[in-house]
Amino acid sequence: MKVLHPLAFALLVASAVAAQAQMSKDAMSSMKPAAPAPQTAAGMLTDAVVQKIDTAGGVIVLKHGDIPNLAMPAMTMGFDVADRKMLDGVKAGDKVRFHVEVMKGKPTVTHMEAAR
């Protein structure tokens, strides 16, 4: 087996690295950016239907789709609300979009709007 001269080996490695860098640059330039996820200042929104409201307790029961930021599957459950004013003007049967974060160890609605 023939051993490469150290200088020849260094040139071979350098040319391979340069070729890989060019290939990566070309691959990146041909990629299309992904469509942005629906977001607001509150973050990603999840579609839901209001099932029940407990204004005194500050809880809303929602039948909701997947909640990606919590890795939560679709289900019906009650959520605390960060601000009870969010419950004003909302009634059972309304379609809403909401964002939930874990606050004080509980999933809490931090943003809610009427679905369009």
N, C-alpha and C positions, 0 to 999 in steps of 0.2 A: 504494500500500500504506500502510495506516494504522499508525503507530508507537504502541505502548503507552506510557503514562506510566510512569516508573520505579516509582512507588508501586504502580500497578496490576499491573505485572509482578511485583514482590516479593510481593504478596498472592496472585497466581496460583500462583507457585512454592511459597509456603508452604502453600497449600491442597492442592496436588498431593503435597507431601512428607507432610503429615498423613494424607491418604487412603492413600498407600502404606504408611505405618507401621501404620495400622489394619488394612489388608488383610493385611499380614504377620503381625500379632498374631493375627488371626482364623484365618489359615491354619495357624499354628503350634499354636493351641489345638485344632484339629480333627485334628491328626496323632496317630496312635497310636505309642507308643514301640516300637522294634524289639525282638523277643525277644532276650534276652541270649545270647551265644555260650557254649557249654559251656566253663567255665574253672575252674581251680583257682588256688591261689597261684602255681603255676608258669606259668600262662597257658593259652592254647588247647591242647587235647589232640588228637592225631591217632590214629586207630585203626590197628592193625598186627597182624601175625602174626609171631611170632619164627621165623626160619629157622635161625639158628645162633648159638652163643655161644662167644666166645673169652675165657674168664675171665682167663687169664694176660695176654693183650694188652689187656684192658679194652674189648673190642669186641663189639657185638651187631649181627647182621644182621637187618633188619626188612623185611618186605613191607608197605609203608605206603601210606596214602591221601595226598592233597594236604597239603602243609605250608604253610599260608598265610603265616606270618610269615617264611618263607624263599623264598616264591614258587616252591616246589619241587613238581613234579607227582608223582603216584603212581608208585612204582617199588620195587625191592628193592635195598637198599644197606646197607653196614656203617656203624655210627656208633660213635664213641668214647663212653664214658659218663663223666659227671662224677665219679661215685663207684662203684667196683667192687662195692660192697655191693648195688647195684641188680640185679646179675646173680644174686644168691643166690635160689634158689627159682624161677628162671625156666628154662624148657626149650623146645626147638624144638617148635613147634605151638601154644604158648600164645598166646592173644589178649590184647593189651595196649593201653593208651592211653599216649601219651608226649608229651613236649614237648622240642623241640630248639632250641638256641641256637648261634650261632657263637662258639666259644671258642678262642683261640689259632689262629684261621684255619680251624678245622675244625668241621663240624656235630657237636654233642655233645649227647647225651641228658642233660637236667638233671632230668627227672622221669619216672617210669614207674610205672604201676599196672596191676593186672589189669583187663581189660575185664569189664564186668558184663553 
